[in-house]
Amino acid sequence: MNRRDEDEFREFVSARLDPLRRTAYLLCRDWHLADDLVSITVGRLYRHWRRVRAADNVDAYVRGVLTHAWLDERRRPWRRERSSDELPDRPDVRAAESPVADRELLWELLGRLAPRRRAVVVLRFYCDLSVEQTAEILGVNTGTVKSQAARALEQLRLLAGNELATEYGRRT
């Protein structure tokens, strides 16, 4: 890569690092893994920078690389293991009425979705991409994006209803 390309690459990455990190966090719900995913993405972008900058929509291309890096990481065997010596504490019921608690509940519920459904929800509703853009990034057709989004939202509604019913039952 020549000096001009490298300067252009550095400028591009520095301008988009924080949004990339937030998007990665929404996908994986772990800041450390999000940083790893961004590093993987930046490395891949660097290797193929000429092809990346020639893309029609560079930001969509980058989100696609990030999403695929996350999906690849989910397939690794050691990511499926979850060990813990203790069960996590349940949040205080009074805290459930604050916006922060609502956000925490949403993140928890988002984490229960299957990886593809979570990717569709994050790309469609957090990144505000169209059905077509989301389909292009994930390499699926638009009908798949629509059905996955509908199923994911329905699942989130059911999970949220169950969580609220559980919390309400504890208070009484």
Long-range contacts (C-beta under 8 A, 24 or more apart in sequence): 1-46, 1-49, 5-49, 5-50, 8-49, 8-53, 9-45, 9-46, 9-49, 12-53, 12-58, 13-42, 13-45, 16-59, 16-62, 20-62, 20-66, 23-63, 23-66, 23-122, 23-126, 23-127, 24-66, 24-70, 26-110, 26-122, 26-126, 27-66, 27-67, 27-70, 27-118, 27-119, 27-122, 28-70, 28-73, 29-107, 29-110, 29-111, 33-73, 36-73, 37-66, 37-69, 37-70, 37-73, 38-66, 40-69, 40-73, 41-65, 41-66, 41-69, 44-69, 57-133, 60-129, 60-133, 60-136, 60-137, 63-123, 63-127, 63-129, 63-137, 64-136, 64-137, 64-138, 67-119, 67-123, 67-137, 67-138, 70-115, 70-119, 71-115, 71-116, 71-119, 74-115, 93-167, 93-170, 93-171, 96-167, 105-160, 105-163, 108-163, 109-156, 109-159, 109-160, 109-163, 110-156, 112-155, 112-159, 113-152, 113-155, 113-156, 116-148, 117-148, 117-149, 117-151, 117-152, 117-155, 118-152, 120-145, 120-148, 120-149, 120-152, 121-149, 121-152, 121-153, 121-156, 124-149
